[in-house]
Amino acid sequence: MLKYLETVTGDLWSVCILICLFWSLCSLAFGKRGNRFILAGMLAGAAASAGMAWMKNTTGRIATNQWNFYIFLAVIVFTLLFSVFSIAFGRKHRKLTYYGSDTEEGIGAGGWIVGSLGAVLTALLLFYELPDVMAYPFTFETLGNGFLSAEYFTRLAGYLAALLILWIYVRFLYQCAMELDSTRTVLWVMNLALGVNAIRFLGLAVSKWTARAKWLTWLPPYSSKTSPWAFPLARFATNNTLFFLLVIAGLSMIIPALLFVKRIRITRPYANPAQHRKWKAYNRHCRRIACVAAVFCAVCVVNLTVVHALNNQKVELSPPETYEIVGEGEDAEIRIAAEQVNDGNLHRFEYITSGKVEVRWIIVKKPGGGAYGVGLDACEVCGTAGYYQRGEQVVCKRCDVVMNINTIGFRGGCNPIPLSFRVDGGYLIFKMSDILASEREFR
């Protein structure tokens, strides 16, 4: 669950912010007529992304590196065009509306240019990020248990939770922009955010060049002597994705911050106490939506930092415990006192064979009875990664799947590979021949 909560947030956060800013800009500058631009861009981007997702996951004929390189270039070019036309047109028509005449002429030629450029940018940004996100629900690792399994729905929950968090953040960010009612502020925030995104894309595009991709034959060969700036830029863009995301998110938070400050005091004139209460309630409403936007921005940051750390933390397996060996050779038996493993916790044991192979197995007392869950510290799906205890749960170290303790000892899925034993005289007894036969699982 946490993996896709982090992954989807990282994939779509900056794209959602940029599209939200463009939608706000269109609504403020053009009114309802401006929605045609954002809708056209989103529909085109979603349709192209769906086609790309299908082709990538069914045909295997898509060279992702090549496609991404040309998307990077296109985004950079259209970002420059959008910034130039939006700023130039805004200065020229300042006395009318920010983007065009508000008369029967409609949006105006300049507005159509800026809106069209923004729509193309929207489509390109979606086309870069959305195909993989669309494909995630069809590529979840379910350990062979299919779509109707706990593993699938756990991952789907993280996926949907990330989408819900992003939707709420975008919704309140859009509302903050509309309540702030400053086209100029939204325009400059969007241009700055687009600029940061373009720098990141430039670095990612340059990384293909510095890697001397064979399909870039139309570019001059890369040389560190003639282009000393290229590799540092490529390395920074490639290794600091979170930095760019946080900068774009920080720029977007300028809008809720300005709205909050603007609505601290009542600056509008009022004729009577009732109208005063009305403006006071309205200011309070604006401050609330600004706070909600800030909270969900913080949630996204947590997903990319704290959740990332949880997903990538290194789990140390507990040390093996002691036991008694009775007899010699393959006829020997390993005896473990039942009272040693009766506490309901996971207990790990290890035997080192003559070939220096560490054969590990685990024992856990099953709840509600006298049965024991026993198996090798390995499974047929994740190999010898092992299991660890998290609270009262037994978890696979590699795939983070929580075991049903009552099924430990049965074959299938991510369950430990069963290991034969018997209970006799207060001891769990294992045949040495079974332990040695399990050596092949740990080689």
N, C-alpha and C positions, 0 to 999 in steps of 0.2 A: 504493500500500500504506500509506504513512505517513498519508495523509489519513484513511482509515477507522480506522486504529489510534488516531489522536487523537479522531476524531469519536465513535466508539462508546464509548470510554472516558469522554469528557465527558458523553455522553447518559445512561449507565447507572450510573456509579460511585456517585453519591449514593443512587440508588434501591436498588442492590444492598446498600449499607451499611445503610440503614434496614430493608430486609426481613430482612437477616441478624440485626440486633439484635432485631427482633420475633420471629424464629424462635428465637433464643437465649432470649429472655424466656419464650416459650411452653414450651420444653423444660425450662427450669429451674423454672418455676412449676407447670406442669401435668404434666410428664413426657410420655410418648408421647401422652397424650390431647390435649395442646396442639397437636399437629401438624395436627389437623383445621382449626384456625383459619388457619394460614399456608397450608395447601394450598388451602383454599376461596378465600382472597384471591388467591393466585397463579393458580389456574385461572380465576377470574372475570376477573381483570385481563388474562390472556393471551388468553382468548376474545374479550373486548371489544376488545382491541388488534388482534387478527387481523381482526375485522370492520371496525374503523375503517380499518386499513391497506388493506383491499380496497376500501372505499368511496372513500377519498381518492384512490386511484390508478386507479380504473376509472370512477367516476361523475362526479367533479368537482363534487359537490353539497355537499361538506363545507366549512363556513366554519370553518377552523381557529382563527382568533382568537376567535370566539365560544365554541367548545367549550373552548378552553384557559382562557378567563376563568372559566367556571363550574366547571371542574376546580380552578382555583386557590382559588376560594371554598370548594368542598367540602372540599379538603384542609385549609384553615385551620380550618374549623368542626370537622372530625373530629379534628384535632390538639389543639385546645382540649379537646374532650370526652375524648379519650384521656388527656391529661395530668391532668385533674381527677379522673377516675374511678380511674386507676391509682394516683395518689398517695393519694387519700382511702381507697381500699379497702385499700391496703397498710398504712396506719396502723391501720385498724380491725381487721384480722385478723392482726396481727403475731404473736400467740401461737400461731396454728395454722400454716397455711402462708401464704405471702405473698399468695396470691390466693384461697384458699378452703380448705375443710376437706379433709383427706386421708382421710376416712373414706368410707363407702359413699355419702355424699351427692355424691361426685364433685367437680367443679371448683368448684361453688358459683355462686350468682347473680352475685356481683361478678366472678368470673372469666369467666363467660360474657359479661358486658357489656364488660369490657376486651378480651377476645379477639375479640369481634365487631367492636368499634371498630378494633382493629388490622388485622383482615382487610379491612375496608372501606378503610382507609388504604392497605394493600398494593395492593388492586385499583385505587384511584385513581392511585397513583404509577405503576404499570405502564401504566395507560391513558393517562397523559400522555406518557410517554417511549417506550414500546415500539412504537407503530404505525410511526413513522419508521424505527426500527432494523430492524423486520421487513421493511420495504419496500426497504431499501438493496440487497440482492442482486439485486433485480429492476429497479433503476434505475442500476446501474453504467454509467458512460460507457465503452463498449468501442470507440469510434471506428468504429462500423459493422461490427465484426468478429464480433459475436454472443457467445454464452455460451462457446463452445469456442474461446477465444482467450487469448493471454498477458495481454492487458490485463484481461480479466475475472478470471482466476485470481490475478493480482497484487493486485487490489483485494479479492478474496475472502480472500486470505491475511491482509491487514491486518485485515479484519473479524473473521475467526475468531480471530486472535491476540489481539485486544482482548477478545473473549468469554472466551477461555481464561485470560487474565491476571486478569480480574475474577472468574472462577469460583474460581481458586486462592486469590485474596485472601479472598473470602467464606468459602471452606471453612476456611481457617486462622483467620480471625477468629471464626467460629462455634466452632471447637475451643478457641480461647483462652477464650471466654466460658464454655464448659462446664467447662473445667479450673479456671477461676477460681472457679466455683461460688458466685457472689454475685448473686442475683437483684436485690438493691437497687442494686448498681453498674450492672448492665446497664440497669435501669429508668431510672436518672437519666441515663446516657449517651444512651439512646434519646430521652428527653424533651428533652434539650438539643439533640440533633441534629435532632429534629422541629421544635423551636422555630426553629432557624436556617433550616431549609427553609421553614417557614411564613412567616418574615420575607421570604425571597426571593420566595415566591409572592405575598405581599401586594404587594411592590413591582412585580412583573410584572402583577398585576391592576390596580393603580393606574395603571400606564402606559397601559392601555387607556382608563381614565377621563380621564387628562390629555390623551390624544390625541383626546378628544371623539368616540369611536366612535359612529356613528349608531344602532347597535342597543342602546345603553345609555340608552334613553329613560326607563327606570324609575328612573334615578339622577338626583339634582339636577345641573345643569350645573356643570362644573368651573370654578373661578375661583382664580387665584393669590392673590387678596386674602383670600378666606375660607379657603383651604386651602394655605397657603404650604409646608407639609410634604410635599405630595403629589409635586410634581415632583422634588425632591431624592431622595426615596425611590425613585421610579420610575427615575430616572437611575442611581442606585447599583445597584439590583437588576439593571437591564438590562445595565450595562457591567461588572459585576464577578461574572460567573458563576463564574470560577475561584476567587475569594475564598471564596464560599459552599461550593464543593466542598472546598476545602482545610480550611476550618473543620470541616465535617462529618467529613472523613477524620481530622483531628487529634483530634476527640472520640472517634472509634472506636478510635484508637490508644491511648487510655487503658487499654483492657482488656488488650491484649498487654503494655503497660508494667507494669501492676499485677501481671499474672501472672509476668512476668520477675522483678520485685523479690520477689514472694512466694516464688518457688521458688529463690532464691539460697542460702538456708540450709535445713537440715532442722529443722523445728519439731515434727514428730510424734515421739512416743516410739517407741523400737524396743527389742526384747528381746534381740537378738543381732546379730552382724556381718552375717549374711545379710540380715536385715531392713533393716539400715542401708544396705547396698548397693542394696537394692530401692528404698528411698526416694530414695537419691542418683541412681539411674538415672531414676526418675520425675521428679525435679526437672530433670534434664538434658533430658529429653524435653519438658517444659513450656517450658523456656527456648528450645529449638529451634523449637517451633511459634510462639512469640512472635516470634522473629527472622525466621522465614519470612514471617509476616504483615507485619512491618515492611519487609522487602525488597520484597514485592509492592506494598505501599502506595507505596514509593519509586518502583517501576516505573511505577505509575499517574501519579505526579507528573511523572516524566520524560516520559511520553506527552503530558501536557497543557502542558508547558513547553518542553522541548528539541525534541520532535517538532513541536510547534506552531510553534516558531521556524523549523525546517527547512522546514515546509510553506509558510511565509509569507515566506521570505527572498527578497529581490529579487536576481535574477540579472542581472548586467550582461553584455551581449553583448560579445565581443571586438571591438576596433576593426578596421575594414576595412584590408586590405593593399594594397600598390601593384601596378600592372600597367602594361603598355605598350599604347597605342592606335596602330594602323597604319592610315592612310587617313583619310577624312573622310566625314561623313554616315552614312547607313544602310549604305553599302558598306564602312564601316570594320570592322576586326577588333580584338578585345581579345586580347592575348597574355600568357600567364602561364607563366613558366619552370617546367618540371616539377620541377626540383630544389628549387624554392621550396615545393612541396606534397608532397614524397615522404616526409616524416617520419611519416606515419600520423596526424597530428593534424588537427583541424578548422581550415580556413582560410576566412576570410570576405572577400568582395569587394563593392564597392559602386560603382554608377554613378548620378550625379544627372542626370536628364533635363532637357530644356529647360523642362518643366513643374514643376521643382523636386521631382520624385518620386524618392525614393531606392530604386533597384532593387538588392536584395542577393542574392547567391548564395554557396553554400558548396562547397568541394572537400575531399574526404578520400581519402587513398590506401587502397584496400581491402586487407585482409590476405591474404597467400598468393598474390600475383600482381601483375601490372602494371596492373590496372584501377583506375579512379578512380570514386568516388561523387560525382556532381555534381548539384546541383539548386538551385532557388531557396530562399532563406532564409524559406520560407513553405510552408504546406500547405493542402489543401482543407478540412481539419477545423478547425484552430486559427488559420487566417489568417496574419498576418504577425508572430506572436509571435517566431518565430525559434528557432534551435537553439544549444545551447552544449555544451561538452565537460566531462564529469565523469569524471575518471580517464581510462580508455580508452573511455568510452562517449559517444555522441552522443545528447543528450536534448532533447526538445521543451520549451521554456521554459514553455508554458502548461499542458500536461496532464501533464508529467513522465514521458511515455512514452519508454523507451529504444529508440533506433532499431537495427535490424539493419543494420550498416554495409554488408553485402553487398547489401541491397535498396535502398540509396540510389541514385537514378537511375531507379527503377521507380515507376510511379504506383500509388496506393492507400493507404488508411489514413492514418496520420500521417506518411508519407514526404514528403520535400521534393518539390515539383512539379518534374518533370524539366526540364532545360535542355540543349538540344543543344550539342555541342562536338565537336572533333576533336583528335587528337594528331598533331603534325607537327613534325619537326625539333627535338625536345626542348621543345616548347611545347604548352600546352593553348590552343586557339584557339576563341574565341567570336565569332559574327557579331553586329555591332551591331544588326542588324534583329531578332534574337531577343531581345536585351536590351531593346530599345525595346518589343517586343510584350509583354514581361512587365510593363510599367509598370502595366497594369490591375490586376495582383495586389496592388500596393502603394499604390494610391490611397486 
